[in-house]
Amino acid sequence: MLINLKSYGLMETGKLQIIIGTHRNSWHGFITKELYEIVNNYKPEVVWSDGDSGPDTYWKSTEFLAWLYNESPVKDTVVVNDRWGNGAACHHGGFYTCTDRYNPGKLQNRKFENAMTIDNCGGNMLMNVGPQKDGKIAPIFEERLRQLGSWLQVNGEAIYGTKPWSHQNDTVAKGVYTSKTNGGKTTVYATLLQWPSGQLTLGAPMVTDSTVITLLGYDQSNHFQFTKGSTGGVTINIPAINFNDMPCEWAWVLKFENLQQHDNKDHASKYLKFKPRNVNVNFGDIN
């Protein structure tokens, strides 16, 4: 369960003034009580603070975080983001969000979250859908959620349980890579944001005679033919697929099996959950 504190007014001063209708200096007790109540009653796995206007000392961020990690009912499982006061974003927190649509362009040593762009550098994607005051989800948001769900039904194999590959982007075509290792064999997934016509050349995959290339959601017995590049990479023959047989409307995923492996270390080991324990937290401690 994820609690987004923007919904409760933390660090969104204009909204909170409207809700409470009191002077800013009288908010501390309300905010502090509300935060503790949320954690104690709902036991979230992620506490996501949205906005960082003002110093952390005003919001008493470090006091709350110290309690959260050392005494709260979720102290052994919870993680937080990095928006807890001026200067904290992209420097301190369990995972970084930096700015909305943050895309570092290369693999990161620190776990981070991207607010709504496709990510392939080891981060998560955040999709924020806020219910209306009567609890209903607006139809346009419902449509997006259903579309995301239908895409994952076809291509979830390339998302769930995957890790960054040795290459995150392709040097020749617009494609992003993920990978999954099982029984010592690594399967690589290339997500294409544009449907290729006729042939597709990729610079990163190193094919072998036993390489198999298929399209997720399409007939898996239909192996795509390919030609190994003289200096690396591969050119794939894309068959003419009937419109009604297309597996999805957006972002198609090619699956590569039995590739020659690059030096692909276990990048996931870098992404350690932020777990300071039994300390008096200040932003110098949050690394």
Secondary structure, DSSP 4 states (H G I P E B T S, - for coil): -EEEGGGGTTT-HHHHHHHH-S-GGG-HHHHHHHHHHHHHHH--SEEE-----S-HHHHTHHHHHHHHHHTSTTTTT-EE-S-SSTTTTTTSSSSB--STT---SS--SS-BEESSS---SS-EE-------TTSPPPHHHHHHHHHHHHHHHHHGGGTTT-B--S-SB-SSSSEEEEEEEETTEEEEEEEESS---SEEEESS-B--TT-EEEETTS-TT-PPPEEE-TTS-EEEE-----GGG-S-SS-EEEEEESPBPP----GGGG-------SS---TTT--
